[in-house]
């Protein structure tokens, strides 16, 4: 492995492991060789002799022997802990001030503040998790739908790691066969051997491409599909947002220009998170505040991955509608003709595809949701996918190396060159799981975590 001195874990770290705010319970987590000794200094019961995984009730005390809070302490001795180090969790009342005071006491007793994701980083460095599993921890925390959670849990359990290792093993088998021939050059390389090796390499390329084909779906499940609702004022944009969010998220009135800023909300559509953005109605306005909102609406329409373009089916098209039609040209869009419960007068010849809907009367909703699902594509909780561009780049480069090995094999340039390409692919796959990775990459990955995890 390529880890440097900056990733050593001899010191003991501490952090608040629960979200700050008013709550019944809050947790301070301590991890490292001296975790139990540090906790013992600020607790009124003897923790040094406490049994492993024993819950002890008592009081946190400061260095003037004053009671700070009553608490329970859970001791987990190495290696039977999340980090495979000594870990102590202090569970106290969940007020902000009491948590901060107890955390400060752990620092005074010898711990240092944990960095972002440092507990999970230590779990990775100590071999409890590989890199794909460690990153899945963040996906579990941030999962916005049940489907996203199921996929993250599969990754955390090692499903992705297992598949990558299977691919690596198949490539290793081919490499071992080739290097055996290099060691014994008197053995002839016949056409049957070349065909067999080519098939085996091609099969692993196909397996890797399954990950790459699912990259967009994986990104959507983690981050949500950025979806902009656009249309002129009073066309039903806010009503649609409230319907999808199942709450009164936006103000709905008959007064044009009510929405002057963009409103964002994550909604769950068939297990897929959509990052819905309700934008200001696009129209000519002299109001400087509304003008800013309208400009933002145009900006969102230009960069959203999916546009829900709304047109009032009970009215004729206006100049504002035609401006919106120009904005959505060439974009991934679902056109909705709103107010389908009223007599329709809109000229539908202007649209290639459209869905009449009425949120008020629940008309056309199933067809609308089906259209969204079609735009997203197939989502299977058992699917394998890459989680970010770093992983995708590693896999694309691995495919390139494997393709080059096939080309070399067919050209009969030299079997030792095939070995070089296969080793390069193996190195890239090892970097994906963290078996060979640089300090900078590790630090960048875990910097995205919250403190305390």
C-alpha positions in Angstrom: 0.0 0.0 0.0 1.1 3.6 -0.6 0.1 5.2 2.6 2.4 7.8 4.2 3.2 9.0 7.7 0.3 11.5 7.6 -2.1 8.6 7.8 -0.6 7.0 11.0 -3.2 6.4 13.7 -1.2 6.3 17.0 -3.0 9.3 18.5 -6.5 9.2 20.0 -9.3 11.2 18.5 -12.6 12.4 19.7 -15.7 14.0 18.1 -19.5 14.4 18.6 -21.0 11.5 16.6 -24.6 12.8 16.5 -26.1 15.8 14.8 -26.0 19.0 16.9 -29.3 20.3 18.1 -31.9 19.6 20.7 -32.3 15.8 21.2 -32.9 13.3 23.9 -29.4 11.7 23.5 -26.1 12.8 22.1 -23.0 10.7 21.6 -19.3 11.6 21.9 -17.0 9.0 20.3 -13.4 8.4 21.2 -11.0 6.1 19.3 -7.4 5.2 19.7 -5.0 3.4 22.0 -5.7 5.8 24.9 -9.5 6.0 24.5 -10.4 4.2 27.7 -7.8 6.1 29.8 -9.1 9.4 28.5 -12.7 8.5 29.2 -11.8 7.3 32.6 -10.3 10.7 33.5 -13.7 12.4 33.0 -16.1 9.7 34.4 -16.9 8.9 38.0 -16.7 5.1 37.6 -13.6 3.0 37.0 -13.5 2.3 33.3 -10.0 0.8 33.2 -11.2 -2.5 34.7 -14.6 -2.5 32.9 -15.5 -5.4 30.8 -15.5 -5.2 27.0 -18.9 -4.0 25.6 -20.1 -3.3 29.1 -22.5 -0.4 29.5 -21.7 1.7 32.6 -24.0 4.3 34.1 -22.5 7.2 35.9 -21.6 10.9 35.6 -19.3 12.9 33.4 -17.2 15.1 35.7 -14.8 18.0 35.0 -11.4 18.4 36.4 -12.8 20.2 39.5 -14.9 17.1 40.2 -18.1 18.9 39.3 -20.8 16.9 37.6 -21.4 17.9 34.0 -24.1 15.4 33.0 -25.3 11.9 33.8 -24.4 9.5 31.1 -23.8 5.9 30.1 -20.5 4.7 28.6 -20.0 1.9 26.2 -16.5 0.4 26.0 -15.3 -1.5 22.9 -11.7 -2.8 23.1 -9.6 -3.4 20.0 -10.0 -5.1 17.6 -13.8 -5.6 18.2 -14.9 -2.0 17.3 -15.8 0.1 14.3 -12.2 1.3 13.9 -10.5 -1.9 15.2 -9.0 0.4 17.9 -10.1 1.0 21.5 -13.4 2.9 21.2 -15.5 4.6 23.9 -18.9 6.1 23.3 -20.3 8.5 25.9 -24.0 8.8 25.6 -25.4 11.8 27.4 -28.2 14.3 27.0 -28.4 15.7 23.5 -28.1 19.5 24.2 -25.6 21.4 22.3 -23.8 22.9 25.3 -23.5 19.7 27.3 -22.1 17.9 24.2 -19.5 20.6 23.6 -18.5 20.7 27.2 -17.9 16.9 27.3 -16.0 17.0 24.0 -13.8 19.8 25.4 -13.1 17.6 28.4 -11.9 14.7 26.2 -9.5 17.1 24.6 -8.2 18.3 27.9 -7.8 14.6 28.9 -5.5 13.9 25.9 -7.6 13.4 22.8 -7.4 15.5 19.7 -10.3 16.6 17.5 -11.2 14.1 14.8 -10.9 15.2 11.2 -13.8 14.7 8.8 -14.4 11.0 8.3 -11.4 10.0 10.4 -13.2 7.2 12.3 -14.1 5.5 9.0 -10.7 6.3 7.6 -9.2 4.4 10.5 -11.6 1.5 9.9 -10.2 1.4 6.3 -6.6 1.8 7.3 -7.0 -1.0 9.9 -8.4 -3.3 7.3 -12.0 -3.5 8.6 -13.4 -1.9 5.4 -12.0 -1.6 1.9 -12.3 1.7 0.0 -15.6 1.0 -1.7 -17.1 -0.1 1.6 -15.8 2.9 3.4 -17.3 5.2 0.7 -20.6 3.3 1.0 -20.8 4.5 4.6 -21.3 8.0 3.4 -23.9 6.8 0.9 -25.9 5.0 3.7 -25.9 8.2 5.7 -27.0 10.4 2.8 -29.4 8.0 1.1 -32.6 9.8 0.1 -34.8 6.9 -0.8 -35.2 3.2 0.2 -33.7 2.1 -3.1 -30.6 4.3 -2.7 -30.3 2.9 0.9 -30.5 -0.7 -0.3 -27.8 -0.2 -2.9 -25.6 1.6 -0.4 -26.1 -1.3 2.0 -25.1 -3.8 -0.7 -21.9 -1.9 -1.2 -21.2 -1.6 2.5 -21.6 -5.4 2.8 -18.9 -5.8 0.2 -21.0 -6.7 -2.9 -19.1 -4.3 -5.1 -15.7 -5.2 -3.7 -16.4 -8.9 -4.2 -17.3 -8.4 -7.9 -14.1 -6.2 -8.5 -12.0 -8.9 -6.8 -13.6 -11.6 -9.0 -12.6 -9.6 -12.1 -9.1 -9.1 -10.8 -8.8 -12.8 -10.1 -9.8 -13.7 -13.6 -7.2 -11.3 -15.0 -4.6 -12.7 -12.6 -5.3 -16.2 -13.9 -4.7 -15.1 -17.5 -1.6 -13.2 -16.4 -0.2 -16.3 -14.6 -0.8 -18.4 -17.8 1.0 -15.8 -19.9 3.9 -15.4 -17.6 4.3 -19.2 -17.4 4.8 -19.1 -21.2 7.3 -16.3 -20.9 9.3 -18.5 -18.4 9.2 -21.4 -20.8 9.6 -19.8 -24.3 10.1 -23.2 -26.0 6.3 -23.8 -25.6 4.5 -22.7 -28.8 1.6 -20.2 -28.7 -1.1 -21.6 -30.9 -4.3 -20.1 -32.3 -6.4 -22.0 -29.7 -4.4 -20.4 -26.9 -4.8 -16.9 -28.4 -8.5 -17.3 -28.9 -9.0 -18.6 -25.3 -7.0 -15.7 -23.7 -8.8 -13.2 -25.9 -12.2 -14.5 -24.8 -11.3 -14.4 -21.1 -10.0 -10.8 -21.4 -13.1 -9.7 -23.4 -15.3 -11.2 -20.7 -13.8 -9.1 -18.0 -14.0 -6.0 -20.2 -17.7 -6.7 -20.4 -18.0 -7.0 -16.6 -16.3 -3.7 -16.1 -18.5 -2.0 -18.6 -21.6 -3.0 -16.6 -20.3 -0.8 -13.8 -19.7 2.1 -16.3 -23.1 1.7 -17.9 -24.7 2.2 -14.5 -22.7 5.3 -13.6 -25.5 7.8 -14.4 -28.0 5.8 -12.4 -25.6 5.6 -9.4 -25.1 9.4 -9.5 -28.9 10.0 -9.6 -29.4 7.7 -6.6 -26.7 9.4 -4.5 -27.3 13.0 -5.5 -30.8 13.1 -7.0 -31.8 13.9 -10.5 -31.7 17.7 -10.8 -35.1 18.6 -12.2 -36.3 22.1 -13.0 -40.0 23.0 -13.1 -40.4 25.9 -15.5 -43.4 27.7 -17.0 -45.1 31.1 -17.0 -46.8 32.4 -13.9 -49.9 30.7 -12.6 -49.4 27.6 -14.7 -49.3 25.3 -11.7 -45.6 24.9 -11.0 -45.9 25.4 -7.2 -48.9 23.1 -7.1 -46.9 20.4 -8.8 -44.0 20.8 -6.4 -46.4 20.6 -3.4 -48.0 17.5 -4.9 -44.6 15.7 -5.4 -43.2 16.8 -2.0 -46.5 15.8 -0.3 -46.4 19.0 1.7 -47.2 22.7 1.3 -43.7 23.5 0.3 -44.5 26.5 -2.0 -47.1 29.2 -1.7 -50.0 28.7 -4.2 -52.2 31.8 -5.1 -53.9 33.2 -8.2 -51.5 36.2 -8.0 -48.9 36.1 -10.8 -45.2 36.2 -9.6 -45.8 34.6 -6.2 -42.6 32.5 -6.6 -39.8 35.0 -7.0 -36.9 32.7 -6.0 -36.1 29.1 -6.7 -37.3 26.5 -4.2 -35.5 23.2 -3.9 -36.9 19.9 -2.5 -35.9 16.3 -2.7 -38.8 14.0 -3.6 -39.0 10.2 -4.0 -40.4 9.0 -7.3 -40.5 5.2 -7.4 -37.4 4.9 -5.3 -35.4 7.5 -7.3 -34.6 10.9 -5.6 -35.4 13.9 -7.6 -33.9 17.3 -6.7 -36.9 19.3 -7.7 -36.4 23.1 -8.3 -39.6 25.2 -8.5 -38.5 28.3 -10.4 -40.1 31.8 -10.8 -42.6 32.2 -13.6 -41.0 33.3 -16.8 -42.5 36.5 -18.0 -41.6 40.2 -18.6 -41.5 42.0 -15.3 -40.4 45.4 -14.1 -39.9 44.2 -10.5 -36.1 43.9 -9.9 -36.6 41.0 -7.3 -38.8 39.1 -9.7 -36.3 39.7 -12.6 -33.6 38.0 -10.5 -35.8 35.0 -10.0 -36.7 34.8 -13.7 -33.0 34.9 -14.6 -32.4 32.1 -12.2 -35.2 30.1 -13.8 -33.6 30.5 -17.2 -30.2 29.4 -15.7 -31.8 26.3 -14.1 -33.5 25.4 -17.4 -30.1 25.6 -19.1 -28.3 23.1 -16.7 -31.0 20.8 -15.2 -30.8 17.1 -16.1 -34.5 17.0 -16.6 -37.0 19.7 -17.2 -40.7 19.6 -16.4 -42.1 22.2 -18.8 -45.7 23.3 -17.8 -48.2 24.9 -20.1 -51.7 25.9 -19.2 -54.0 23.6 -21.2 -57.0 25.8 -20.5 -55.5 28.9 -22.2 -54.0 29.7 -25.6 -50.2 29.9 -26.0 -48.6 33.2 -25.3 -45.3 34.9 -26.1 -44.1 33.7 -22.7 -44.9 30.1 -23.7 -43.1 30.4 -26.9 -40.0 31.6 -25.1 -40.2 28.6 -22.9 -40.4 26.3 -25.9 -37.1 27.8 -27.1 -35.5 27.2 -23.8 -36.3 23.5 -23.8 -35.2 22.8 -27.4 -32.8 19.8 -27.4 -33.2 19.2 -23.7 -34.4 16.2 -21.7 -37.9 17.4 -21.1 -41.4 16.2 -20.1 -44.1 18.5 -21.3 -47.1 18.8 -19.0 -50.4 20.5 -20.0 -51.9 21.5 -16.7 -55.5 22.1 -15.6 -56.7 19.0 -17.6 -59.9 19.1 -15.6 -60.9 22.3 -17.4 -61.9 22.7 -21.0 -58.8 22.5 -23.2 -58.1 25.3 -25.7 -54.3 25.1 -26.1 -52.9 24.3 -29.6 -51.4 20.9 -29.0 -49.8 20.8 -32.5 -46.9 22.8 -31.0 -45.8 19.7 -29.0 -44.5 16.4 -30.2 -45.2 14.7 -26.9 -47.2 15.9 -23.9 -49.1 14.7 -20.9 -52.3 16.4 -19.8 -52.5 16.5 -16.0 -54.5 17.9 -13.2 -53.0 17.9 -9.7 -56.3 19.0 -8.3 -58.2 16.1 -9.8 -55.3 13.6 -9.9 -55.6 13.3 -13.7 -52.6 12.0 -15.7 -50.4 11.5 -12.7 -49.6 7.9 -13.3 -48.6 8.6 -16.9 -46.4 11.5 -15.7 -44.6 9.4 -13.1 -44.1 6.6 -15.6 -42.5 9.2 -17.9 -40.1 10.2 -15.2 -39.1 6.6 -14.6 -38.5 6.2 -18.3 -36.1 9.2 -18.3 -34.2 7.8 -15.3 -33.9 4.3 -16.7 -33.9 0.9 -15.0 -33.0 1.0 -11.3 -32.2 -2.4 -9.6 -31.1 -2.5 -6.0 -28.8 -5.4 -6.9 -27.0 -3.5 -9.6 -23.2 -2.7 -9.5 -22.1 0.8 -10.4 -19.3 3.3 -9.8 -20.1 6.0 -7.3 -18.0 8.9 -8.7 -15.8 10.1 -11.5 -12.6 8.9 -9.9 -13.9 5.4 -9.9 -15.2 5.7 -13.4 -11.8 7.0 -14.6 -10.0 4.0 -13.0 -12.4 1.6 -14.7 -12.2 3.3 -18.1 -8.4 3.2 -18.0 -8.5 -0.5 -16.9 -10.7 -1.2 -20.0 -8.2 0.6 -22.2 -5.3 -1.5 -20.9 -7.3 -4.7 -21.4 -8.3 -3.7 -24.9 -4.6 -2.9 -25.7 -3.6 -6.4 -24.4 -6.2 -7.9 -26.8 -4.8 -5.9 -29.7 -1.2 -6.9 -28.8 -2.3 -10.6 -28.6 -3.9 -10.6 -32.0 -1.0 -8.8 -33.6 1.4 -11.3 -32.1 3.8 -8.5 -31.2 5.2 -10.2 -28.1 3.5 -12.0 -25.2 5.6 -10.0 -22.6 3.8 -6.8 -23.8 0.4 -8.4 -23.0 1.7 -9.0 -19.5 2.5 -5.3 -19.1 -1.0 -4.2 -20.1 -2.7 -6.8 -17.8 -0.6 -5.7 -14.8 -1.5 -2.1 -15.5 -5.2 -3.0 -15.4 -4.8 -4.9 -12.2 -3.1 -1.9 -10.6 -6.1 0.3 -11.5 -8.6 -2.2 -10.0 -6.5 -2.4 -6.8 -6.7 1.4 -6.5 -10.4 1.2 -6.8 -10.7 -1.1 -3.7 -7.9 0.8 -1.9 -5.3 -2.0 -2.0 -3.0 0.4 -3.8 -3.9 4.1 -3.3 -2.1 7.3 -2.5 -2.3 9.4 0.6 -3.9 12.4 -1.3 -6.7 10.2 -2.7 -7.5 8.8 0.7 -7.5 12.3 2.3 -9.7 13.7 -0.5 -12.3 10.8 -0.1 -12.7 11.1 3.6 -12.7 14.9 3.6 -16.3 14.6 2.2 -17.5 12.8 5.4 -19.0 14.6 8.4 -16.9 14.9 11.6 -17.8 12.1 13.9 -18.1 9.4 11.3 
